[in-house]
Amino acid sequence: MLRKETFLRLRDYIYEKTGIYFHESKMYLMENRLQNRLRELGLSSFEDYYLYLKLGNENAKKELLNLYDVITTNETSFFRNPQQFDALREIIVKEYLKNGKGPSFGLRIWSAACSTGEEPYTIAIVLLEIQERTKVDLPFSILATDLSPKVLESAKRGVYSEYSLRNVNGALREKYFTLTEEKNYKLKEEVKKYVRFEFMNLMDLEAYKAFRNMDIIFCRNVLIYFDERAKRRVLENLFKCLKPGGFLILGYSETLNQQRFGFRPILFPGTLIYQKGWENEKGNDS
Ligand SMILES: C[S@@+](CC[C@H](N)C(=O)[O-])C[C@H]1O[C@@H](n2cnc3c(N)ncnc32)[C@H](O)[C@@H]1O
């Protein structure tokens, strides 16, 4: 049984490592999620599990990755919150095509907290469709990152269930997926090749250095698990990672305070997206 005292220790430890904050009402959720870890390690109490993590040796480091796998919520799907992909098409890409920036340099896109890959692959599909329709060459590359090694492995495989594709119409299914014997959908290489998956912890300030000069950042449905302090830390760093004039797309319930972060909100039917001001030209590499 998970005692309150141990819950609080584990809660603080998880928060410091990941930004994910378990409210006291989530004590049973944590207990459920960690149960298997105790069993696998042959430990008899949650207190021992906490001490095991705190050992700091190689085993503890390995276990930390397993902990990330079990404490994260990885719910996602293709074209989740579809208005945001309409905004990508109608506002963001149009602006780049107008400026001529996309075609000459290539768009650098980051899907932070990508889970099993549906989000970055949806972005790739949207951009491929635009290119086909407009006959305009629009080079792009997508970096997709997550904290959970397990979801990253699944993302690299690129095989999805019917449920994951519930918002994908028949024509797109036909064009970009092949049906497996198990009646799953395997994404074609022509989409997969645009996306590179990497481990990245949004709470690791050092890690952001590898993600500078982005044109577009999707960071959706992850900040809802963070408290205000962790959220601010992530948003300040995402801001630095964007080029001036770059765009940030958050989840539906994750609006931000524009004054604090220097983002300009843009209203698109059904969603807000954020643009980093051009006046931040110098602040980009601080
Ligand atoms: C609910 S999913 C969102 C997936 C996708 N962005 C979407 O909106 O459909 C949240 C993801 O955030 C990841 N995550 C949680 N904390 C993180 C952190 N500190 N750094 C990076 N990713 C994190 C989880 O592993 C999970 O895959």
The ligand as an ORCA input file, in Angstrom:
! r2SCAN-3c Opt
* xyz 0 1
  C      -1.091     13.379    -23.840
  S       0.397     13.127    -24.715
  C       0.266     14.372    -25.974
  C       0.711     13.867    -27.322
  C       0.535     14.860    -28.467
  N       1.314     16.045    -28.262
  C      -0.928     15.209    -28.648
  O      -1.325     16.307    -28.285
  O      -1.680     14.369    -29.145
  C       1.589     13.847    -23.583
  C       3.030     13.394    -23.829
  O       3.904     14.228    -23.082
  C       5.015     13.455    -22.688
  N       5.705     14.140    -21.571
  C       5.302     14.255    -20.282
  N       6.221     14.928    -19.565
  C       7.229     15.244    -20.409
  C       8.471     15.916    -20.260
  N       8.878     16.404    -19.082
  N       9.271     16.037    -21.346
  C       8.886     15.546    -22.554
  N       7.720     14.894    -22.757
  C       6.906     14.734    -21.696
  C       4.405     12.118    -22.325
  O       5.344     11.065    -22.345
  C       3.293     11.978    -23.370
  O       3.710     11.171    -24.444
*
